[in-house]
């Protein structure tokens, strides 16, 4: 920028708009890099493997299955939603307690999980 001022003072006023274009290029590139990084987060990109999560969930005794596993966020700050199947005749308080066991196990196994929402469901009709 000082070169543009010196050039304008020396009779080369074209250096000022050229320097402005260089600055605009740097700003545009920085904006592009920011957009590229955040676009993955904003578009709910899958962050973790569904099969890995399913393996952990199915290791909890009393879980009959799970589906609709969705992860989003950044690699080190993941939000997880999933549906977990429990027996249809299970008491709600027991199912709720078991869902906390699932959540605690997932968050212990994957410390990058910031929050987990578990939807309690009976298994689908056969």
Backbone as JSON Lines, residues from 0, in Angstrom:
{"i":0,"aa":"X","n":[0.81,-1.18,0.0],"ca":[0.0,0.0,0.0],"c":[0.87,1.25,0.0]}
{"i":1,"aa":"X","n":[1.99,1.18,0.67],"ca":[2.89,2.32,0.67],"c":[3.47,2.51,-0.72]}
{"i":2,"aa":"X","n":[3.69,1.39,-1.42],"ca":[4.19,1.49,-2.79],"c":[3.18,2.2,-3.69]}
{"i":3,"aa":"X","n":[1.89,1.94,-3.45],"ca":[0.85,2.62,-4.23],"c":[0.86,4.1,-3.95]}
{"i":4,"aa":"X","n":[1.05,4.5,-2.7],"ca":[1.13,5.93,-2.36],"c":[2.37,6.57,-2.97]}
{"i":5,"aa":"X","n":[3.48,5.86,-2.88],"ca":[4.72,6.39,-3.46],"c":[4.6,6.5,-4.98]}
{"i":6,"aa":"X","n":[3.96,5.48,-5.57],"ca":[3.76,5.52,-7.03],"c":[2.85,6.66,-7.44]}
{"i":7,"aa":"X","n":[1.8,6.92,-6.68],"ca":[0.91,8.03,-6.99],"c":[1.65,9.35,-6.84]}
{"i":8,"aa":"X","n":[2.5,9.46,-5.85],"ca":[3.28,10.68,-5.64],"c":[4.32,10.85,-6.75]}
{"i":9,"aa":"X","n":[4.81,9.73,-7.29],"ca":[5.83,9.78,-8.35],"c":[5.2,9.92,-9.73]}
{"i":10,"aa":"X","n":[3.88,10.03,-9.8],"ca":[3.25,10.21,-11.1],"c":[2.73,8.93,-11.71]}
{"i":11,"aa":"X","n":[2.61,7.88,-10.96],"ca":[2.07,6.61,-11.45],"c":[0.78,6.3,-10.69]}
{"i":12,"aa":"X","n":[-0.28,7.0,-10.95],"ca":[-1.52,6.8,-10.19],"c":[-2.18,5.44,-10.41]}
{"i":13,"aa":"X","n":[-1.76,4.71,-11.42],"ca":[-2.35,3.4,-11.69],"c":[-2.02,2.39,-10.59]}
{"i":14,"aa":"X","n":[-0.95,2.64,-9.82],"ca":[-0.57,1.71,-8.77],"c":[-1.61,1.65,-7.65]}
{"i":15,"aa":"X","n":[-2.32,2.74,-7.4],"ca":[-3.32,2.75,-6.33],"c":[-4.47,1.78,-6.62]}
{"i":16,"aa":"X","n":[-5.13,1.83,-7.8],"ca":[-6.19,0.85,-8.04],"c":[-5.67,-0.58,-8.16]}
{"i":17,"aa":"X","n":[-4.43,-0.74,-8.64],"ca":[-3.87,-2.09,-8.69],"c":[-3.67,-2.65,-7.28]}
{"i":18,"aa":"X","n":[-3.2,-1.81,-6.38],"ca":[-3.04,-2.25,-4.99],"c":[-4.4,-2.58,-4.38]}
{"i":19,"aa":"X","n":[-5.42,-1.8,-4.71],"ca":[-6.77,-2.08,-4.22],"c":[-7.27,-3.43,-4.73]}
{"i":20,"aa":"X","n":[-6.96,-3.76,-5.97],"ca":[-7.33,-5.07,-6.52],"c":[-6.62,-6.21,-5.78]}
{"i":21,"aa":"X","n":[-5.35,-5.99,-5.44],"ca":[-4.62,-7.02,-4.69],"c":[-5.26,-7.23,-3.32]}
{"i":22,"aa":"X","n":[-5.6,-6.14,-2.64],"ca":[-6.25,-6.24,-1.33],"c":[-7.61,-6.93,-1.47]}
{"i":23,"aa":"X","n":[-8.36,-6.56,-2.49],"ca":[-9.66,-7.19,-2.73],"c":[-9.5,-8.69,-2.98]}
{"i":24,"aa":"X","n":[-8.44,-9.06,-3.67],"ca":[-8.16,-10.48,-3.92],"c":[-7.89,-11.24,-2.62]}
{"i":25,"aa":"X","n":[-7.09,-10.63,-1.74],"ca":[-6.82,-11.26,-0.45],"c":[-8.11,-11.4,0.37]}
{"i":26,"aa":"X","n":[-8.93,-10.38,0.38],"ca":[-10.19,-10.43,1.12],"c":[-11.12,-11.49,0.53]}
{"i":27,"aa":"X","n":[-11.19,-11.54,-0.79],"ca":[-12.03,-12.54,-1.45],"c":[-11.56,-13.96,-1.15]}
{"i":28,"aa":"X","n":[-10.24,-14.17,-1.16],"ca":[-9.7,-15.49,-0.88],"c":[-10.0,-15.89,0.57]}
{"i":29,"aa":"X","n":[-9.82,-14.97,1.51],"ca":[-10.11,-15.25,2.92],"c":[-11.59,-15.58,3.09]}
{"i":30,"aa":"X","n":[-12.46,-14.84,2.43],"ca":[-13.9,-15.1,2.5],"c":[-14.24,-16.47,1.94]}
{"i":31,"aa":"X","n":[-13.6,-16.84,0.84],"ca":[-13.81,-18.15,0.22],"c":[-13.4,-19.26,1.18]}
{"i":32,"aa":"X","n":[-12.25,-19.12,1.85],"ca":[-11.78,-20.13,2.79],"c":[-12.73,-20.28,3.98]}
{"i":33,"aa":"X","n":[-13.24,-19.16,4.47],"ca":[-14.19,-19.2,5.58],"c":[-15.49,-19.88,5.15]}
{"i":34,"aa":"X","n":[-15.97,-19.51,3.97],"ca":[-17.22,-20.11,3.46],"c":[-17.05,-21.61,3.24]}
{"i":35,"aa":"X","n":[-15.91,-22.01,2.73],"ca":[-15.65,-23.43,2.47],"c":[-15.66,-24.23,3.78]}
{"i":36,"aa":"X","n":[-15.06,-23.67,4.83],"ca":[-15.0,-24.35,6.12],"c":[-16.38,-24.45,6.76]}
{"i":37,"aa":"X","n":[-17.12,-23.35,6.76],"ca":[-18.41,-23.33,7.46],"c":[-19.54,-23.97,6.66]}
{"i":38,"aa":"X","n":[-19.4,-24.08,5.36],"ca":[-20.46,-24.66,4.55],"c":[-20.73,-26.11,4.94]}
{"i":39,"aa":"X","n":[-19.68,-26.83,5.27],"ca":[-19.85,-28.22,5.67],"c":[-20.66,-28.32,6.96]}
{"i":40,"aa":"X","n":[-20.44,-27.39,7.87],"ca":[-21.18,-27.39,9.13],"c":[-22.63,-26.98,8.89]}
{"i":41,"aa":"X","n":[-22.82,-25.94,8.11],"ca":[-24.17,-25.42,7.89],"c":[-25.04,-26.36,7.07]}
{"i":42,"aa":"X","n":[-24.44,-27.21,6.27],"ca":[-25.21,-28.11,5.42],"c":[-25.45,-29.47,6.07]}
{"i":43,"aa":"X","n":[-25.2,-29.58,7.38],"ca":[-25.42,-30.84,8.11],"c":[-24.66,-32.01,7.5]}
{"i":44,"aa":"X","n":[-23.42,-31.78,7.2],"ca":[-22.57,-32.84,6.66],"c":[-22.41,-33.95,7.71]}
{"i":45,"aa":"X","n":[-22.44,-35.19,7.28],"ca":[-22.25,-36.32,8.18],"c":[-20.82,-36.27,8.72]}
{"i":46,"aa":"X","n":[-20.7,-36.32,10.04],"ca":[-19.4,-36.16,10.67],"c":[-18.83,-37.49,11.14]}
{"i":47,"aa":"X","n":[-19.7,-38.38,11.63],"ca":[-19.25,-39.65,12.17],"c":[-19.94,-40.81,11.44]}
{"i":48,"aa":"X","n":[-19.29,-41.93,11.43],"ca":[-19.81,-43.12,10.77],"c":[-21.04,-43.66,11.51]}
{"i":49,"aa":"X","n":[-22.12,-43.87,10.77],"ca":[-23.34,-44.42,11.37],"c":[-23.11,-45.83,11.91]}
{"i":50,"aa":"X","n":[-22.31,-46.61,11.22],"ca":[-22.08,-47.99,11.67],"c":[-21.3,-48.03,12.98]}
{"i":51,"aa":"X","n":[-20.37,-47.09,13.18],"ca":[-19.63,-47.03,14.44],"c":[-20.58,-46.69,15.59]}
{"i":52,"aa":"X","n":[-21.45,-45.74,15.36],"ca":[-22.41,-45.34,16.4],"c":[-23.36,-46.49,16.7]}
{"i":53,"aa":"X","n":[-23.84,-47.16,15.64],"ca":[-24.76,-48.28,15.83],"c":[-24.12,-49.4,16.63]}
{"i":54,"aa":"X","n":[-22.85,-49.66,16.4],"ca":[-22.14,-50.71,17.15],"c":[-22.13,-50.39,18.64]}
{"i":55,"aa":"X","n":[-21.86,-49.13,18.99],"ca":[-21.84,-48.72,20.39],"c":[-23.24,-48.83,21.0]}
{"i":56,"aa":"X","n":[-24.24,-48.33,20.29],"ca":[-25.62,-48.36,20.8],"c":[-26.08,-49.79,21.03]}
{"i":57,"aa":"X","n":[-25.79,-50.67,20.09],"ca":[-26.25,-52.05,20.19],"c":[-25.52,-52.84,21.29]}
{"i":58,"aa":"X","n":[-24.42,-52.29,21.82],"ca":[-23.7,-52.97,22.9],"c":[-24.39,-52.78,24.25]}
{"i":59,"aa":"X","n":[-25.38,-51.89,24.34],"ca":[-26.1,-51.66,25.59],"c":[-27.21,-52.7,25.71]}
{"i":60,"aa":"X","n":[-27.22,-53.41,26.81],"ca":[-28.23,-54.44,27.02],"c":[-29.61,-53.8,27.14]}
{"i":61,"aa":"X","n":[-30.57,-54.37,26.41],"ca":[-31.93,-53.85,26.41],"c":[-32.26,-53.07,25.16]}
{"i":62,"aa":"X","n":[-31.25,-52.7,24.38],"ca":[-31.48,-51.99,23.12],"c":[-31.8,-53.02,22.04]}
{"i":63,"aa":"X","n":[-32.9,-52.82,21.34],"ca":[-33.3,-53.75,20.28],"c":[-32.83,-53.3,18.9]}
{"i":64,"aa":"X","n":[-32.53,-52.04,18.74],"ca":[-32.07,-51.52,17.46],"c":[-32.02,-50.02,17.48]}
{"i":65,"aa":"X","n":[-31.54,-49.46,16.38],"ca":[-31.52,-48.0,16.24],"c":[-31.55,-47.65,14.76]}
{"i":66,"aa":"X","n":[-31.99,-46.45,14.48],"ca":[-32.02,-45.97,13.1],"c":[-32.09,-44.45,13.11]}
{"i":67,"aa":"X","n":[-32.17,-43.87,11.93],"ca":[-32.21,-42.41,11.75],"c":[-31.06,-41.73,12.51]}
{"i":68,"aa":"X","n":[-29.87,-42.28,12.35],"ca":[-28.68,-41.72,13.01],"c":[-28.22,-40.51,12.18]}
{"i":69,"aa":"X","n":[-28.1,-39.38,12.85],"ca":[-27.68,-38.16,12.14],"c":[-26.65,-37.43,12.97]}
{"i":70,"aa":"X","n":[-25.51,-37.16,12.37],"ca":[-24.47,-36.36,13.02],"c":[-24.25,-35.11,12.2]}
{"i":71,"aa":"X","n":[-23.94,-34.03,12.9],"ca":[-23.65,-32.78,12.21],"c":[-22.72,-31.96,13.1]}
{"i":72,"aa":"X","n":[-22.14,-30.95,12.53],"ca":[-21.21,-30.09,13.25],"c":[-19.82,-30.21,12.68]}
{"i":73,"aa":"X","n":[-18.84,-29.9,13.49],"ca":[-17.45,-30.02,13.06],"c":[-16.87,-31.3,13.64]}
{"i":74,"aa":"X","n":[-15.7,-31.66,13.19],"ca":[-15.09,-32.92,13.59],"c":[-14.87,-32.98,15.1]}
{"i":75,"aa":"X","n":[-14.59,-31.86,15.73],"ca":[-14.33,-31.86,17.16],"c":[-15.5,-31.35,18.02]}
{"i":76,"aa":"X","n":[-16.66,-31.12,17.4],"ca":[-17.83,-30.64,18.13],"c":[-19.08,-31.18,17.41]}
{"i":77,"aa":"X","n":[-19.45,-32.41,17.73],"ca":[-20.47,-33.15,16.99],"c":[-21.8,-33.13,17.75]}
{"i":78,"aa":"X","n":[-22.88,-32.96,16.99],"ca":[-24.23,-33.1,17.53],"c":[-24.82,-34.37,16.92]}
{"i":79,"aa":"X","n":[-25.41,-35.21,17.77],"ca":[-25.9,-36.52,17.35],"c":[-27.37,-36.66,17.69]}
{"i":80,"aa":"X","n":[-28.16,-37.1,16.71],"ca":[-29.57,-37.45,16.91],"c":[-29.75,-38.89,16.43]}
{"i":81,"aa":"X","n":[-30.53,-39.67,17.17],"ca":[-30.83,-41.02,16.71],"c":[-32.09,-41.53,17.4]}
{"i":82,"aa":"X","n":[-32.67,-42.53,16.78],"ca":[-33.85,-43.21,17.33],"c":[-33.38,-44.57,17.84]}
{"i":83,"aa":"X","n":[-33.76,-44.89,19.08],"ca":[-33.35,-46.17,19.68],"c":[-34.61,-46.96,20.03]}
{"i":84,"aa":"X","n":[-34.58,-48.24,19.68],"ca":[-35.74,-49.12,19.92],"c":[-35.57,-49.87,21.24]}
{"i":85,"aa":"X","n":[-36.62,-49.8,22.05],"ca":[-36.7,-50.59,23.28],"c":[-37.98,-51.43,23.22]}
{"i":86,"aa":"X","n":[-38.1,-52.4,24.1],"ca":[-39.31,-53.22,24.13],"c":[-40.53,-52.31,24.23]}
{"i":87,"aa":"X","n":[-41.59,-52.67,23.53],"ca":[-42.8,-51.87,23.53],"c":[-43.51,-51.84,24.86]}
{"i":88,"aa":"X","n":[-43.3,-52.88,25.68],"ca":[-43.96,-52.92,26.99],"c":[-43.08,-52.39,28.12]}
{"i":89,"aa":"X","n":[-41.93,-51.81,27.76],"ca":[-41.02,-51.28,28.78],"c":[-41.62,-50.03,29.42]}
{"i":90,"aa":"X","n":[-41.48,-49.92,30.71],"ca":[-41.96,-48.74,31.44],"c":[-41.14,-47.53,30.96]}
{"i":91,"aa":"X","n":[-41.84,-46.42,30.8],"ca":[-41.2,-45.22,30.25],"c":[-39.99,-44.78,31.06]}
{"i":92,"aa":"X","n":[-40.1,-44.84,32.38],"ca":[-38.96,-44.42,33.21],"c":[-37.75,-45.34,33.0]}
{"i":93,"aa":"X","n":[-38.01,-46.63,32.77],"ca":[-36.91,-47.57,32.5],"c":[-36.29,-47.29,31.14]}
{"i":94,"aa":"X","n":[-37.13,-47.03,30.15],"ca":[-36.62,-46.72,28.81],"c":[-35.82,-45.42,28.84]}
{"i":95,"aa":"X","n":[-36.3,-44.46,29.6],"ca":[-35.59,-43.18,29.72],"c":[-34.22,-43.38,30.37]}
{"i":96,"aa":"X","n":[-34.18,-44.17,31.44],"ca":[-32.91,-44.45,32.12],"c":[-31.95,-45.18,31.18]}
{"i":97,"aa":"X","n":[-32.48,-46.13,30.42],"ca":[-31.65,-46.87,29.48],"c":[-31.13,-45.96,28.37]}
{"i":98,"aa":"X","n":[-31.95,-45.0,27.95],"ca":[-31.48,-44.05,26.92],"c":[-30.33,-43.2,27.46]}
{"i":99,"aa":"X","n":[-30.33,-42.91,28.76],"ca":[-29.2,-42.19,29.36],"c":[-27.95,-43.06,29.39]}
{"i":100,"aa":"X","n":[-28.13,-44.37,29.58],"ca":[-26.97,-45.27,29.51],"c":[-26.37,-45.24,28.11]}
{"i":101,"aa":"X","n":[-27.23,-45.25,27.1],"ca":[-26.77,-45.18,25.71],"c":[-26.02,-43.87,25.48]}
{"i":102,"aa":"X","n":[-26.62,-42.78,25.91],"ca":[-26.02,-41.45,25.72],"c":[-24.67,-41.36,26.43]}
{"i":103,"aa":"X","n":[-24.61,-41.81,27.68],"ca":[-23.36,-41.75,28.44],"c":[-22.27,-42.57,27.78]}
{"i":104,"aa":"X","n":[-22.62,-43.76,27.28],"ca":[-21.64,-44.61,26.62],"c":[-21.13,-43.96,25.33]}
{"i":105,"aa":"X","n":[-22.04,-43.39,24.55],"ca":[-21.63,-42.72,23.31],"c":[-20.7,-41.54,23.6]}
{"i":106,"aa":"X","n":[-21.05,-40.74,24.6],"ca":[-20.24,-39.56,24.9],"c":[-18.9,-39.94,25.54]}
{"i":107,"aa":"X","n":[-18.85,-41.07,26.23],"ca":[-17.57,-41.54,26.77],"c":[-16.68,-42.08,25.65]}
{"i":108,"aa":"X","n":[-17.29,-42.8,24.72],"ca":[-16.53,-43.4,23.61],"c":[-16.06,-42.33,22.61]}
{"i":109,"aa":"X","n":[-16.88,-41.32,22.4],"ca":[-16.57,-40.25,21.44],"c":[-16.63,-38.9,22.15]}
{"i":110,"aa":"X","n":[-15.52,-38.44,22.72],"ca":[-15.53,-37.17,23.46],"c":[-15.84,-35.95,22.59]}
{"i":111,"aa":"X","n":[-15.76,-36.09,21.29],"ca":[-16.09,-34.97,20.4],"c":[-17.59,-34.72,20.31]}
{"i":112,"aa":"X","n":[-18.4,-35.63,20.85],"ca":[-19.85,-35.43,20.84],"c":[-20.2,-34.38,21.9]}
{"i":113,"aa":"X","n":[-20.78,-33.28,21.45],"ca":[-21.16,-32.19,22.35],"c":[-22.54,-32.43,22.95]}
{"i":114,"aa":"X","n":[-23.43,-33.01,22.17],"ca":[-24.78,-33.27,22.65],"c":[-25.39,-34.41,21.85]}
{"i":115,"aa":"X","n":[-26.23,-35.19,22.54],"ca":[-26.92,-36.31,21.9],"c":[-28.4,-36.23,22.24]}
{"i":116,"aa":"X","n":[-29.24,-36.37,21.23],"ca":[-30.68,-36.44,21.43],"c":[-31.12,-37.84,21.01]}
{"i":117,"aa":"X","n":[-31.73,-38.56,21.95],"ca":[-32.18,-39.92,21.67],"c":[-33.7,-39.94,21.7]}
{"i":118,"aa":"X","n":[-34.28,-40.41,20.6],"ca":[-35.73,-40.58,20.51],"c":[-36.04,-42.02,20.86]}
{"i":119,"aa":"X","n":[-36.85,-42.23,21.87],"ca":[-37.21,-43.58,22.33],"c":[-38.39,-44.08,21.5]}
{"i":120,"aa":"X","n":[-38.23,-45.3,20.95],"ca":[-39.29,-45.89,20.11],"c":[-39.43,-47.37,20.4]}
{"i":121,"aa":"X","n":[-40.62,-47.92,20.18],"ca":[-40.76,-49.38,20.16],"c":[-40.21,-49.88,18.83]}
{"i":122,"aa":"X","n":[-39.86,-51.14,18.75],"ca":[-39.36,-51.65,17.45],"c":[-40.47,-51.62,16.42]}
{"i":123,"aa":"X","n":[-40.11,-51.53,15.14],"ca":[-41.13,-51.52,14.1],"c":[-41.88,-52.85,14.05]}
{"i":124,"aa":"X","n":[-43.12,-52.79,13.65],"ca":[-43.92,-54.01,13.53],"c":[-43.36,-54.88,12.43]}
{"i":125,"aa":"X","n":[-43.29,-56.18,12.7],"ca":[-42.71,-57.1,11.71],"c":[-43.66,-57.42,10.65]}
